[in-house]
Amino acid sequence: MTHSVIPCVGAVVWDADRRRFLLVKRGHEPGKGLWSLPGGRVEAGESDTAALVREMREETGLIVTPGRLLGSVRRPAPGGGMLEIKDFEATVTGGALAAGDDAAEVRWVDACELASLPLTPGLVEALTSWGVLCHGEF
């Protein structure tokens, strides 16, 4: 039996000083109660970048301009299948930061704060491999 691959997108969004980046506390499964990059599923007929802009607005209240693709990860989906998540850099161009949609909380964090947060599995490893976090920074 073949399980489906569900296309998703996420964003690494830095603050103005590029010292902190945005994380959301997931309000629903998968990963309810865990902190992760903001993002979500790509809808049928939607481009990755359009999905990223929509998901960022829904989850964080921010308007972003998508940047370069940082990398992708695969994670198990609830009920079977796989989430294929493409994570992009993104720049805030408007909006007001507020948790919305399936985000229970949203906040700016620096690398030192990551150790104190319950994170989605593989987040630190992915961010390190993409150069978002330096080795030894976490």
N, CA, C and O of each residue as an XYZ file, in Angstrom:
552
protein
N       0.845     -1.186      0.000
C       0.000      0.000      0.000
C       0.889      1.248      0.000
O       1.797      1.377      0.821
N       0.619      2.138     -0.911
C       1.383      3.366     -1.014
C       0.700      4.473     -0.228
O      -0.498      4.711     -0.383
N       1.465      5.144      0.612
C       0.920      6.276      1.358
C       1.162      7.548      0.566
O       2.153      7.674     -0.154
N       0.258      8.467      0.709
C       0.370      9.715     -0.027
C       1.414     10.646      0.580
O       1.702     10.598      1.776
N       1.967     11.487     -0.277
C       2.872     12.538      0.153
C       2.084     13.842      0.120
O       1.513     14.205     -0.909
N       2.057     14.534      1.238
C       1.288     15.766      1.367
C       2.257     16.944      1.310
O       3.090     17.103      2.202
N       2.152     17.783      0.253
C       3.071     18.920      0.148
C       2.742     20.007      1.161
O       1.588     20.406      1.324
N       3.794     20.476      1.842
C       3.663     21.532      2.852
C       4.807     22.528      2.682
O       5.806     22.241      2.023
N       4.644     23.686      3.280
C       5.683     24.716      3.274
C       5.858     25.263      4.677
O       4.945     25.194      5.500
N       7.040     25.807      4.945
C       7.331     26.480      6.198
C       8.258     27.648      5.931
O       8.809     27.778      4.838
N       8.430     28.501      6.938
C       9.244     29.697      6.741
C      10.167     29.958      7.917
O       9.793     29.797      9.078
N      11.381     30.364      7.584
C      12.303     30.944      8.551
C      12.223     32.452      8.333
O      12.643     32.973      7.300
N      11.672     33.136      9.333
C      11.479     34.583      9.267
C      12.290     35.211     10.390
O      12.082     34.898     11.562
N      13.208     36.091     10.036
C      14.072     36.766     11.019
C      13.468     38.086     11.443
O      12.700     38.698     10.701
N      13.825     38.529     12.661
C      13.460     39.872     13.095
C      14.368     40.878     12.373
O      15.246     40.493     11.601
N      14.144     42.155     12.633
C      14.884     43.205     11.926
C      16.395     43.111     12.139
O      17.161     43.484     11.250
N      16.836     42.623     13.295
C      18.269     42.515     13.605
C      18.879     41.172     13.182
O      20.083     40.962     13.331
N      18.050     40.268     12.656
C      18.469     38.912     12.272
C      19.106     38.160     13.447
O      20.023     37.360     13.265
N      18.596     38.435     14.657
C      19.073     37.706     15.838
C      18.062     36.676     16.300
O      18.428     35.663     16.895
N      16.799     36.928     16.029
C      15.731     36.029     16.454
C      14.887     35.644     15.239
O      14.757     36.412     14.286
N      14.314     34.433     15.294
C      13.417     34.021     14.219
C      12.091     33.583     14.826
O      11.981     33.350     16.030
N      11.099     33.479     13.969
C       9.735     33.258     14.404
C       9.429     31.771     14.561
O       9.736     30.967     13.681
N       8.819     31.415     15.699
C       8.310     30.060     15.908
C       6.851     30.142     16.320
O       6.410     31.131     16.905
N       6.110     29.087     16.005
C       4.723     28.977     16.447
C       4.583     27.738     17.317
O       5.236     26.720     17.090
N       3.717     27.846     18.317
C       3.361     26.684     19.133
C       2.123     26.078     18.481
O       1.077     26.720     18.382
N       2.262     24.832     18.038
C       1.198     24.192     17.287
C      -0.041     23.967     18.152
O       0.049     23.447     19.264
N      -1.203     24.368     17.622
C      -2.453     24.232     18.338
C      -3.192     22.941     18.013
O      -4.145     22.585     18.707
N      -2.765     22.232     16.961
C      -3.413     21.002     16.516
C      -2.345     19.980     16.145
O      -1.170     20.317     15.997
N      -2.770     18.723     15.996
C      -1.865     17.683     15.505
C      -1.576     17.931     14.029
O      -2.427     18.503     13.347
N      -0.442     17.539     13.511
C       0.647     16.879     14.237
C       1.456     17.871     15.080
O       1.608     19.039     14.722
N       1.959     17.380     16.189
C       2.842     18.195     17.018
C       2.147     19.195     17.918
O       2.745     20.205     18.287
N       0.896     18.941     18.283
C       0.180     19.869     19.160
C       1.000     20.144     20.415
O       1.486     19.217     21.064
N       1.153     21.434     20.756
C       1.899     21.836     21.943
C       3.390     21.983     21.731
O       4.104     22.421     22.634
N       3.875     21.621     20.543
C       5.303     21.744     20.238
C       5.553     22.994     19.403
O       4.677     23.452     18.669
N       6.752     23.534     19.526
C       7.149     24.724     18.774
C       7.795     24.311     17.465
O       8.563     23.350     17.411
N       7.477     25.047     16.413
C       8.005     24.743     15.086
C       7.994     26.007     14.234
O       7.544     27.065     14.672
N       8.495     25.878     13.019
C       8.406     26.975     12.065
C       6.956     27.142     11.637
O       6.225     26.155     11.556
N       6.525     28.360     11.364
C       5.175     28.550     10.851
C       5.059     27.984      9.437
O       6.024     27.997      8.672
N       3.886     27.496      9.104
C       3.651     26.961      7.771
C       2.464     26.028      7.766
O       1.708     25.956      8.734
N       2.306     25.308      6.657
C       1.187     24.384      6.551
C       1.103     23.775      5.170
O       2.049     23.838      4.384
N      -0.041     23.185      4.888
C      -0.246     22.445      3.646
C      -0.413     23.356      2.437
O      -0.969     24.450      2.523
N       0.091     22.862      1.306
C      -0.109     23.523      0.024
C      -1.448     23.029     -0.519
O      -1.659     21.822     -0.635
N      -2.343     23.937     -0.849
C      -3.646     23.561     -1.384
C      -3.544     23.227     -2.862
O      -2.616     23.667     -3.541
N      -4.497     22.448     -3.363
C      -4.522     22.033     -4.773
C      -4.473     23.258     -5.688
O      -5.239     24.205     -5.511
N      -3.571     23.231     -6.657
C      -3.439     24.324     -7.613
C      -2.665     25.521     -7.110
O      -2.526     26.511     -7.828
N      -2.155     25.453     -5.885
C      -1.441     26.574     -5.269
C       0.066     26.354     -5.407
O       0.542     25.229     -5.248
N       0.814     27.404     -5.699
C       2.274     27.288     -5.737
C       2.817     27.261     -4.311
O       2.134     27.667     -3.371
N       4.046     26.781     -4.159
C       4.671     26.765     -2.835
C       4.739     28.164     -2.244
O       4.445     28.357     -1.064
N       5.122     29.138     -3.053
C       5.284     30.500     -2.524
C       3.934     31.115     -2.158
O       3.837     31.827     -1.158
N       2.889     30.853     -2.952
C       1.554     31.364     -2.616
C       1.068     30.721     -1.321
O       0.464     31.393     -0.485
N       1.328     29.424     -1.148
C       0.937     28.736      0.083
C       1.668     29.333      1.281
O       1.084     29.505      2.351
N       2.949     29.647      1.094
C       3.738     30.220      2.183
C       3.167     31.571      2.616
O       3.011     31.828      3.810
N       2.862     32.419      1.661
C       2.285     33.733      1.975
C       0.959     33.556      2.712
O       0.718     34.229      3.715
N       0.093     32.657      2.226
C      -1.207     32.430      2.849
C      -1.060     31.868      4.266
O      -1.688     32.361      5.203
N      -0.231     30.843      4.414
C      -0.058     30.214      5.722
C       0.537     31.182      6.747
O       0.119     31.187      7.905
N       1.498     31.991      6.337
C       2.095     32.965      7.255
C       1.043     33.967      7.730
O       0.999     34.318      8.909
N       0.206     34.418      6.816
C      -0.840     35.380      7.187
C      -1.828     34.732      8.148
O      -2.218     35.341      9.144
N      -2.246     33.467      7.845
C      -3.218     32.771      8.681
C      -2.666     32.462     10.071
O      -3.371     32.636     11.066
N      -1.419     32.009     10.152
C      -0.853     31.565     11.427
C      -0.271     32.682     12.272
O      -0.330     32.627     13.500
N       0.297     33.709     11.620
C       1.052     34.716     12.369
C       0.540     36.144     12.207
O       0.952     37.028     12.957
N      -0.344     36.386     11.251
C      -0.814     37.739     10.982
C       0.155     38.573     10.163
O      -0.125     39.733      9.862
N       1.299     37.991      9.797
C       2.321     38.737      9.062
C       2.201     38.530      7.560
O       1.831     37.454      7.089
N       2.519     39.573      6.829
C       2.618     39.503      5.376
C       4.097     39.336      5.058
O       4.930     40.112      5.528
N       4.425     38.319      4.255
C       5.830     38.037      3.951
C       6.063     37.957      2.454
O       5.151     37.719      1.662
N       7.325     38.164      2.102
C       7.803     37.901      0.752
C       8.710     36.680      0.840
O       9.718     36.710      1.546
N       8.360     35.595      0.125
C       9.192     34.397      0.176
C      10.563     34.638     -0.443
O      10.699     35.366     -1.427
N      11.571     34.015      0.152
C      12.932     34.067     -0.359
C      13.364     32.699     -0.861
O      12.560     31.934     -1.394
N      14.640     32.404     -0.682
C      15.195     31.161     -1.229
C      14.740     29.939     -0.436
O      14.427     30.023      0.752
N      14.714     28.807     -1.127
C      14.425     27.525     -0.495
C      15.627     27.126      0.347
O      16.747     27.054     -0.158
N      15.396     26.866      1.634
C      16.480     26.448      2.527
C      16.696     24.942      2.469
O      17.835     24.475      2.499
N      15.620     24.189      2.385
C      15.703     22.740      2.343
C      14.339     22.139      2.560
O      13.345     22.853      2.692
N      14.294     20.812      2.598
C      13.025     20.138      2.830
C      13.235     18.950      3.756
O      14.327     18.392      3.854
N      12.152     18.584      4.429
C      12.159     17.441      5.346
C      10.886     16.641      5.109
O       9.892     17.160      4.600
N      10.934     15.379      5.485
C       9.738     14.530      5.460
C       9.433     14.101      6.878
O      10.321     13.701      7.630
N       8.165     14.191      7.228
C       7.698     13.813      8.555
C       6.436     12.973      8.398
O       5.673     13.187      7.456
N       6.199     12.012      9.307
C       4.967     11.217      9.235
C       3.737     12.106      9.388
O       3.721     13.026     10.205
N       2.712     11.819      8.595
C       1.451     12.556      8.691
C       0.476     11.794      9.581
O       0.508     10.564      9.621
N      -0.384     12.506     10.292
C      -1.399     11.815     11.083
C      -2.275     10.965     10.149
O      -2.696     11.433      9.091
N      -2.538      9.743     10.539
C      -3.382      8.879      9.723
C      -2.657      8.221      8.562
O      -3.293      7.626      7.692
N      -1.345      8.318      8.539
C      -0.571      7.703      7.457
C      -0.111      8.722      6.438
O      -0.541      9.875      6.451
N       0.755      8.289      5.570
C       1.317      9.190      4.578
C       2.485      9.982      5.139
O       2.898      9.789      6.282
N       2.998     10.862      4.322
C       4.152     11.675      4.704
C       3.883     13.133      4.377
O       3.296     13.461      3.345
N       4.323     13.996      5.275
C       4.341     15.435      5.000
C       5.692     15.752      4.391
O       6.722     15.480      5.007
N       5.709     16.317      3.205
C       6.953     16.799      2.614
C       6.942     18.317      2.759
O       6.178     19.017      2.095
N       7.815     18.811      3.653
C       7.803     20.223      4.025
C       8.995     20.929      3.395
O      10.145     20.599      3.684
N       8.714     21.903      2.532
C       9.763     22.741      1.950
C       9.820     24.023      2.767
O       8.832     24.749      2.873
N      10.985     24.293      3.341
C      11.150     25.484      4.169
C      11.925     26.559      3.412
O      12.992     26.308      2.852
N      11.364     27.747      3.413
C      11.913     28.905      2.710
C      12.311     29.987      3.702
O      11.783     30.050      4.813
N      13.247     30.838      3.292
C      13.436     32.097      4.008
C      12.290     33.005      3.596
O      11.771     32.887      2.486
N      11.891     33.909      4.482
C      10.848     34.870      4.143
C      11.115     36.165      4.893
O      11.662     36.159      5.996
N      10.721     37.273      4.281
C      10.929     38.604      4.846
C       9.580     39.229      5.160
O       8.676     39.212      4.326
N       9.442     39.780      6.358
C       8.200     40.444      6.753
C       8.080     41.768      6.006
O       9.009     42.577      5.996
N       6.910     41.979      5.376
C       6.665     43.226      4.662
C       5.445     43.969      5.200
O       5.139     45.071      4.745
N       4.741     43.365      6.176
C       3.566     44.032      6.738
C       2.847     43.122      7.717
O       3.324     42.043      8.068
N       1.690     43.588      8.143
C       0.885     42.818      9.083
C       1.273     43.102     10.522
O       2.167     43.902     10.797
N       0.578     42.428     11.439
C       0.836     42.562     12.877
C       0.901     41.163     13.470
O       0.010     40.344     13.244
N       1.956     40.892     14.228
C       2.185     39.567     14.787
C       1.080     39.184     15.771
O       0.844     39.879     16.759
N       0.405     38.061     15.483
C      -0.646     37.537     16.355
C      -0.881     36.079     15.996
O      -0.934     35.730     14.817
N      -1.023     35.223     17.007
C      -1.313     33.812     16.755
C      -2.698     33.681     16.139
O      -3.655     34.305     16.595
N      -2.790     32.868     15.105
C      -4.070     32.658     14.449
C      -4.119     31.260     13.867
O      -3.152     30.507     13.978
N      -5.236     30.905     13.245
C      -5.424     29.607     12.595
C      -5.099     28.493     13.582
O      -5.731     28.412     14.634
N      -4.128     27.628     13.273
C      -3.840     26.522     14.198
C      -2.645     26.791     15.102
O      -2.125     25.866     15.726
N      -2.202     28.040     15.183
C      -1.096     28.397     16.083
C      -1.656     28.799     17.440
O      -2.471     29.717     17.537
N      -1.211     28.102     18.499
C      -1.649     28.447     19.858
C      -0.924     29.689     20.367
O      -1.500     30.506     21.085
N       0.358     29.821     19.982
C       1.176     30.980     20.348
C       2.138     31.244     19.209
O       2.386     30.367     18.381
N       2.674     32.437     19.165
C       3.696     32.796     18.191
C       4.668     33.743     18.882
O       4.253     34.646     19.608
N       5.974     33.531     18.651
C       6.946     34.433     19.274
C       8.294     34.363     18.578
O       8.623     33.394     17.893
N       9.065     35.434     18.780
C      10.435     35.507     18.286
C      11.339     34.806     19.293
O      11.203     35.021     20.497
N      12.259     33.971     18.816
C      13.191     33.274     19.705
C      14.608     33.392     19.160
O      14.813     33.520     17.953
N      15.581     33.348     20.062
C      16.963     33.258     19.621
C      17.449     31.837     19.890
O      16.746     31.043     20.514
N      18.646     31.523     19.421
C      19.165     30.156     19.524
C      19.231     29.682     20.973
O      18.996     28.506     21.250
N      19.548     30.583     21.896
C      19.655     30.196     23.313
C      18.323     29.741     23.896
O      18.295     28.893     24.787
N      17.227     30.293     23.403
C      15.908     29.937     23.923
C      15.427     28.569     23.453
O      14.534     27.991     24.072
N      15.995     28.043     22.383
C      15.526     26.777     21.833
C      15.619     25.638     22.835
O      14.757     24.759     22.857
N      16.652     25.643     23.661
C      16.843     24.563     24.631
C      15.714     24.490     25.655
O      15.477     23.428     26.231
N      15.018     25.590     25.889
C      13.964     25.611     26.903
C      12.576     25.348     26.327
O      11.597     25.328     27.072
N      12.478     25.147     25.017
C      11.171     24.952     24.387
C      10.996     23.506     23.923
O      11.953     22.893     23.451
N       9.785     22.953     24.050
C       9.515     21.647     23.446
C       9.357     21.837     21.930
O       8.401     22.466     21.475
N      10.286     21.296     21.166
C      10.329     21.512     19.719
C       9.850     20.284     18.956
O       9.903     19.166     19.467
N       9.385     20.498     17.734
C       9.015     19.374     16.882
C      10.276     18.567     16.574
O      11.358     19.138     16.445
N      10.144     17.243     16.455
C      11.316     16.393     16.192
C      12.050     16.811     14.924
O      11.437     17.052     13.885
N      13.383     16.893     15.028
C      14.216     17.183     13.865
C      14.384     18.647     13.532
O      15.124     18.979     12.607
N      13.714     19.546     14.263
C      13.779     20.974     13.915
C      15.194     21.525     14.046
O      15.687     22.180     13.127
N      15.854     21.271     15.172
C      17.200     21.814     15.387
C      18.166     21.244     14.340
O      19.001     21.970     13.801
N      18.048     19.949     14.059
C      18.946     19.329     13.072
C      18.750     19.939     11.690
O      19.725     20.210     10.989
N      17.501     20.158     11.293
C      17.234     20.764      9.981
C      17.769     22.190      9.928
O      18.440     22.561      8.965
N      17.482     22.993     10.949
C      17.951     24.381     10.960
C      19.472     24.448     10.944
O      20.048     25.331     10.307
N      20.127     23.523     11.638
C      21.595     23.485     11.645
C      22.122     23.099     10.271
O      23.065     23.715      9.775
N      21.525     22.087      9.653
C      22.017     21.636      8.339
C      21.818     22.692      7.259
O      22.558     22.718      6.275
N      20.828     23.562      7.431
C      20.572     24.625      6.458
C      21.333     25.904      6.772
O      21.210     26.884      6.038
N      22.121     25.917      7.851
C      22.913     27.094      8.193
C      22.152     28.179      8.935
O      22.680     29.274      9.128
N      20.915     27.900      9.360
C      20.151     28.857     10.133
C      20.742     28.948     11.543
O      20.886     30.036     12.100
N      21.078     27.790     12.102
C      21.758     27.722     13.390
C      23.176     27.250     13.140
O      23.400     26.361     12.319
N      24.126     27.831     13.833
C      25.523     27.390     13.720
C      25.714     26.188     14.626
O      25.043     26.068     15.651
N      26.633     25.289     14.252
C      26.943     24.159     15.108
C      27.419     24.695     16.453
O      28.240     25.610     16.509
N      26.901     24.122     17.533
C      27.290     24.567     18.868
C      26.493     25.747     19.370
O      26.653     26.156     20.520
N      25.622     26.314     18.518
C      24.836     27.476     18.919
C      23.672     27.045     19.806
O      23.223     27.807     20.662
N      23.190     25.829     19.602
C      22.042     25.337     20.370
C      22.518     24.581     21.571
O      21.704     24.084     22.350
